[in-house]
Amino acid sequence: MAVHALPQQSTASAIQLDGSNETRETHSLQTLALSPKEDNSEVRENYRPFILSEDAAEDWVESLELTTALKLAESNLRLTNQRLKVLVLYGSLRSRSYSRLVAFEASRILFRLGCDVRVFDPEGLPVKNDRDHNHAKVQELRELSNWSDGHLWVSPEQHGNLTAVFKNQIDWIPLSTGSVRPTQGRTLAIAQVCGGSQSFNAVNSLRILGRWMRMFTIPNQSSIPQAYTHFPDEGQPGDQRLKPSGNRDRLVDCMEEFVKYTILMRPHLQLFGDRFSEREERRIKAAKAQANAAI
């Protein structure tokens, strides 16, 4: 998606530095998010459920000091005129899904950092089988993965591992479709929510999945213990927003890191996908096709 106008400021664009008349841009309060006027209305309605209403209470994401990542993202936007394209997957169909709530919070951070963020809703995705490859939800998921520069995966931990809802989404994304590899070379950020004490089983499994899907998983990761305690009780004001905590700060760290890695690696996506074994496979296929044509 092309960049039309950037950056925006949520407050005055400059502040006074202590002890001098020098001013500097207030990157800490800057946002690179797409405005409703710039955004595609259909994409906004279908894939950005994390966007808050105009009458929402104060947004903690907007007050984050993200100077380094914002400067890097702004520079990249000006250089490429292309936003980072991020696909977000979560792993629960519950009406009050904490993995979905955390995915939305992470999406708000990425959106502020200028990313084109699209959240896939797993509701209606069939259980993996060999018949439904043309199912609308399957095609939607595959097209989003192929479109993306990077993924964010958030899964609950259930019975010591990631959920079937989450794994089912990955199982529907093929390693290759003809000459297209929907995940190869893309960056990946991972997070999990726990019902009990902090665990890392789900993120460990997500890291294995990312490697298997030929993705570059960032070093940092987020695991939120007793996730229900990190949100106000359902029905209370702000019941879908994370409370301040070290775990929330870690989520911010992960999104910052993900944006930095994706900016650095995106220009080299084709380079990372250039493998000897695959070149050899193509050479053999071409030789066979040439031989058959000569018969």
Secondary structure, 3 states (H helix, E strand, C coil): CECCCCCEECCCCEEECCCCCCEEECHHHEECCCCCCCCCHHHHHHHCCCCCCCCCCCCHHHHCCCHHHHHHHHHHHHHHCECCEEEEEECCCCCCCHHHHHHHHHHHHHHHCCCEEEECCCCCCCCCCCCCCCCHHHHHHHHHHHHCCEEEEEEEEECCEECHHHHHHHHCCCCCECCECCCCCCEEEEEEECCCCCCCHHHHHHHHHHHHCCCEECCCCEEECCHHHHCCCCCCCCCCCCCCCHHHHHHHHHHHHHHHHHHHHHHHHHHHCCCHHHHHHHHHHHHHHHHHHHC
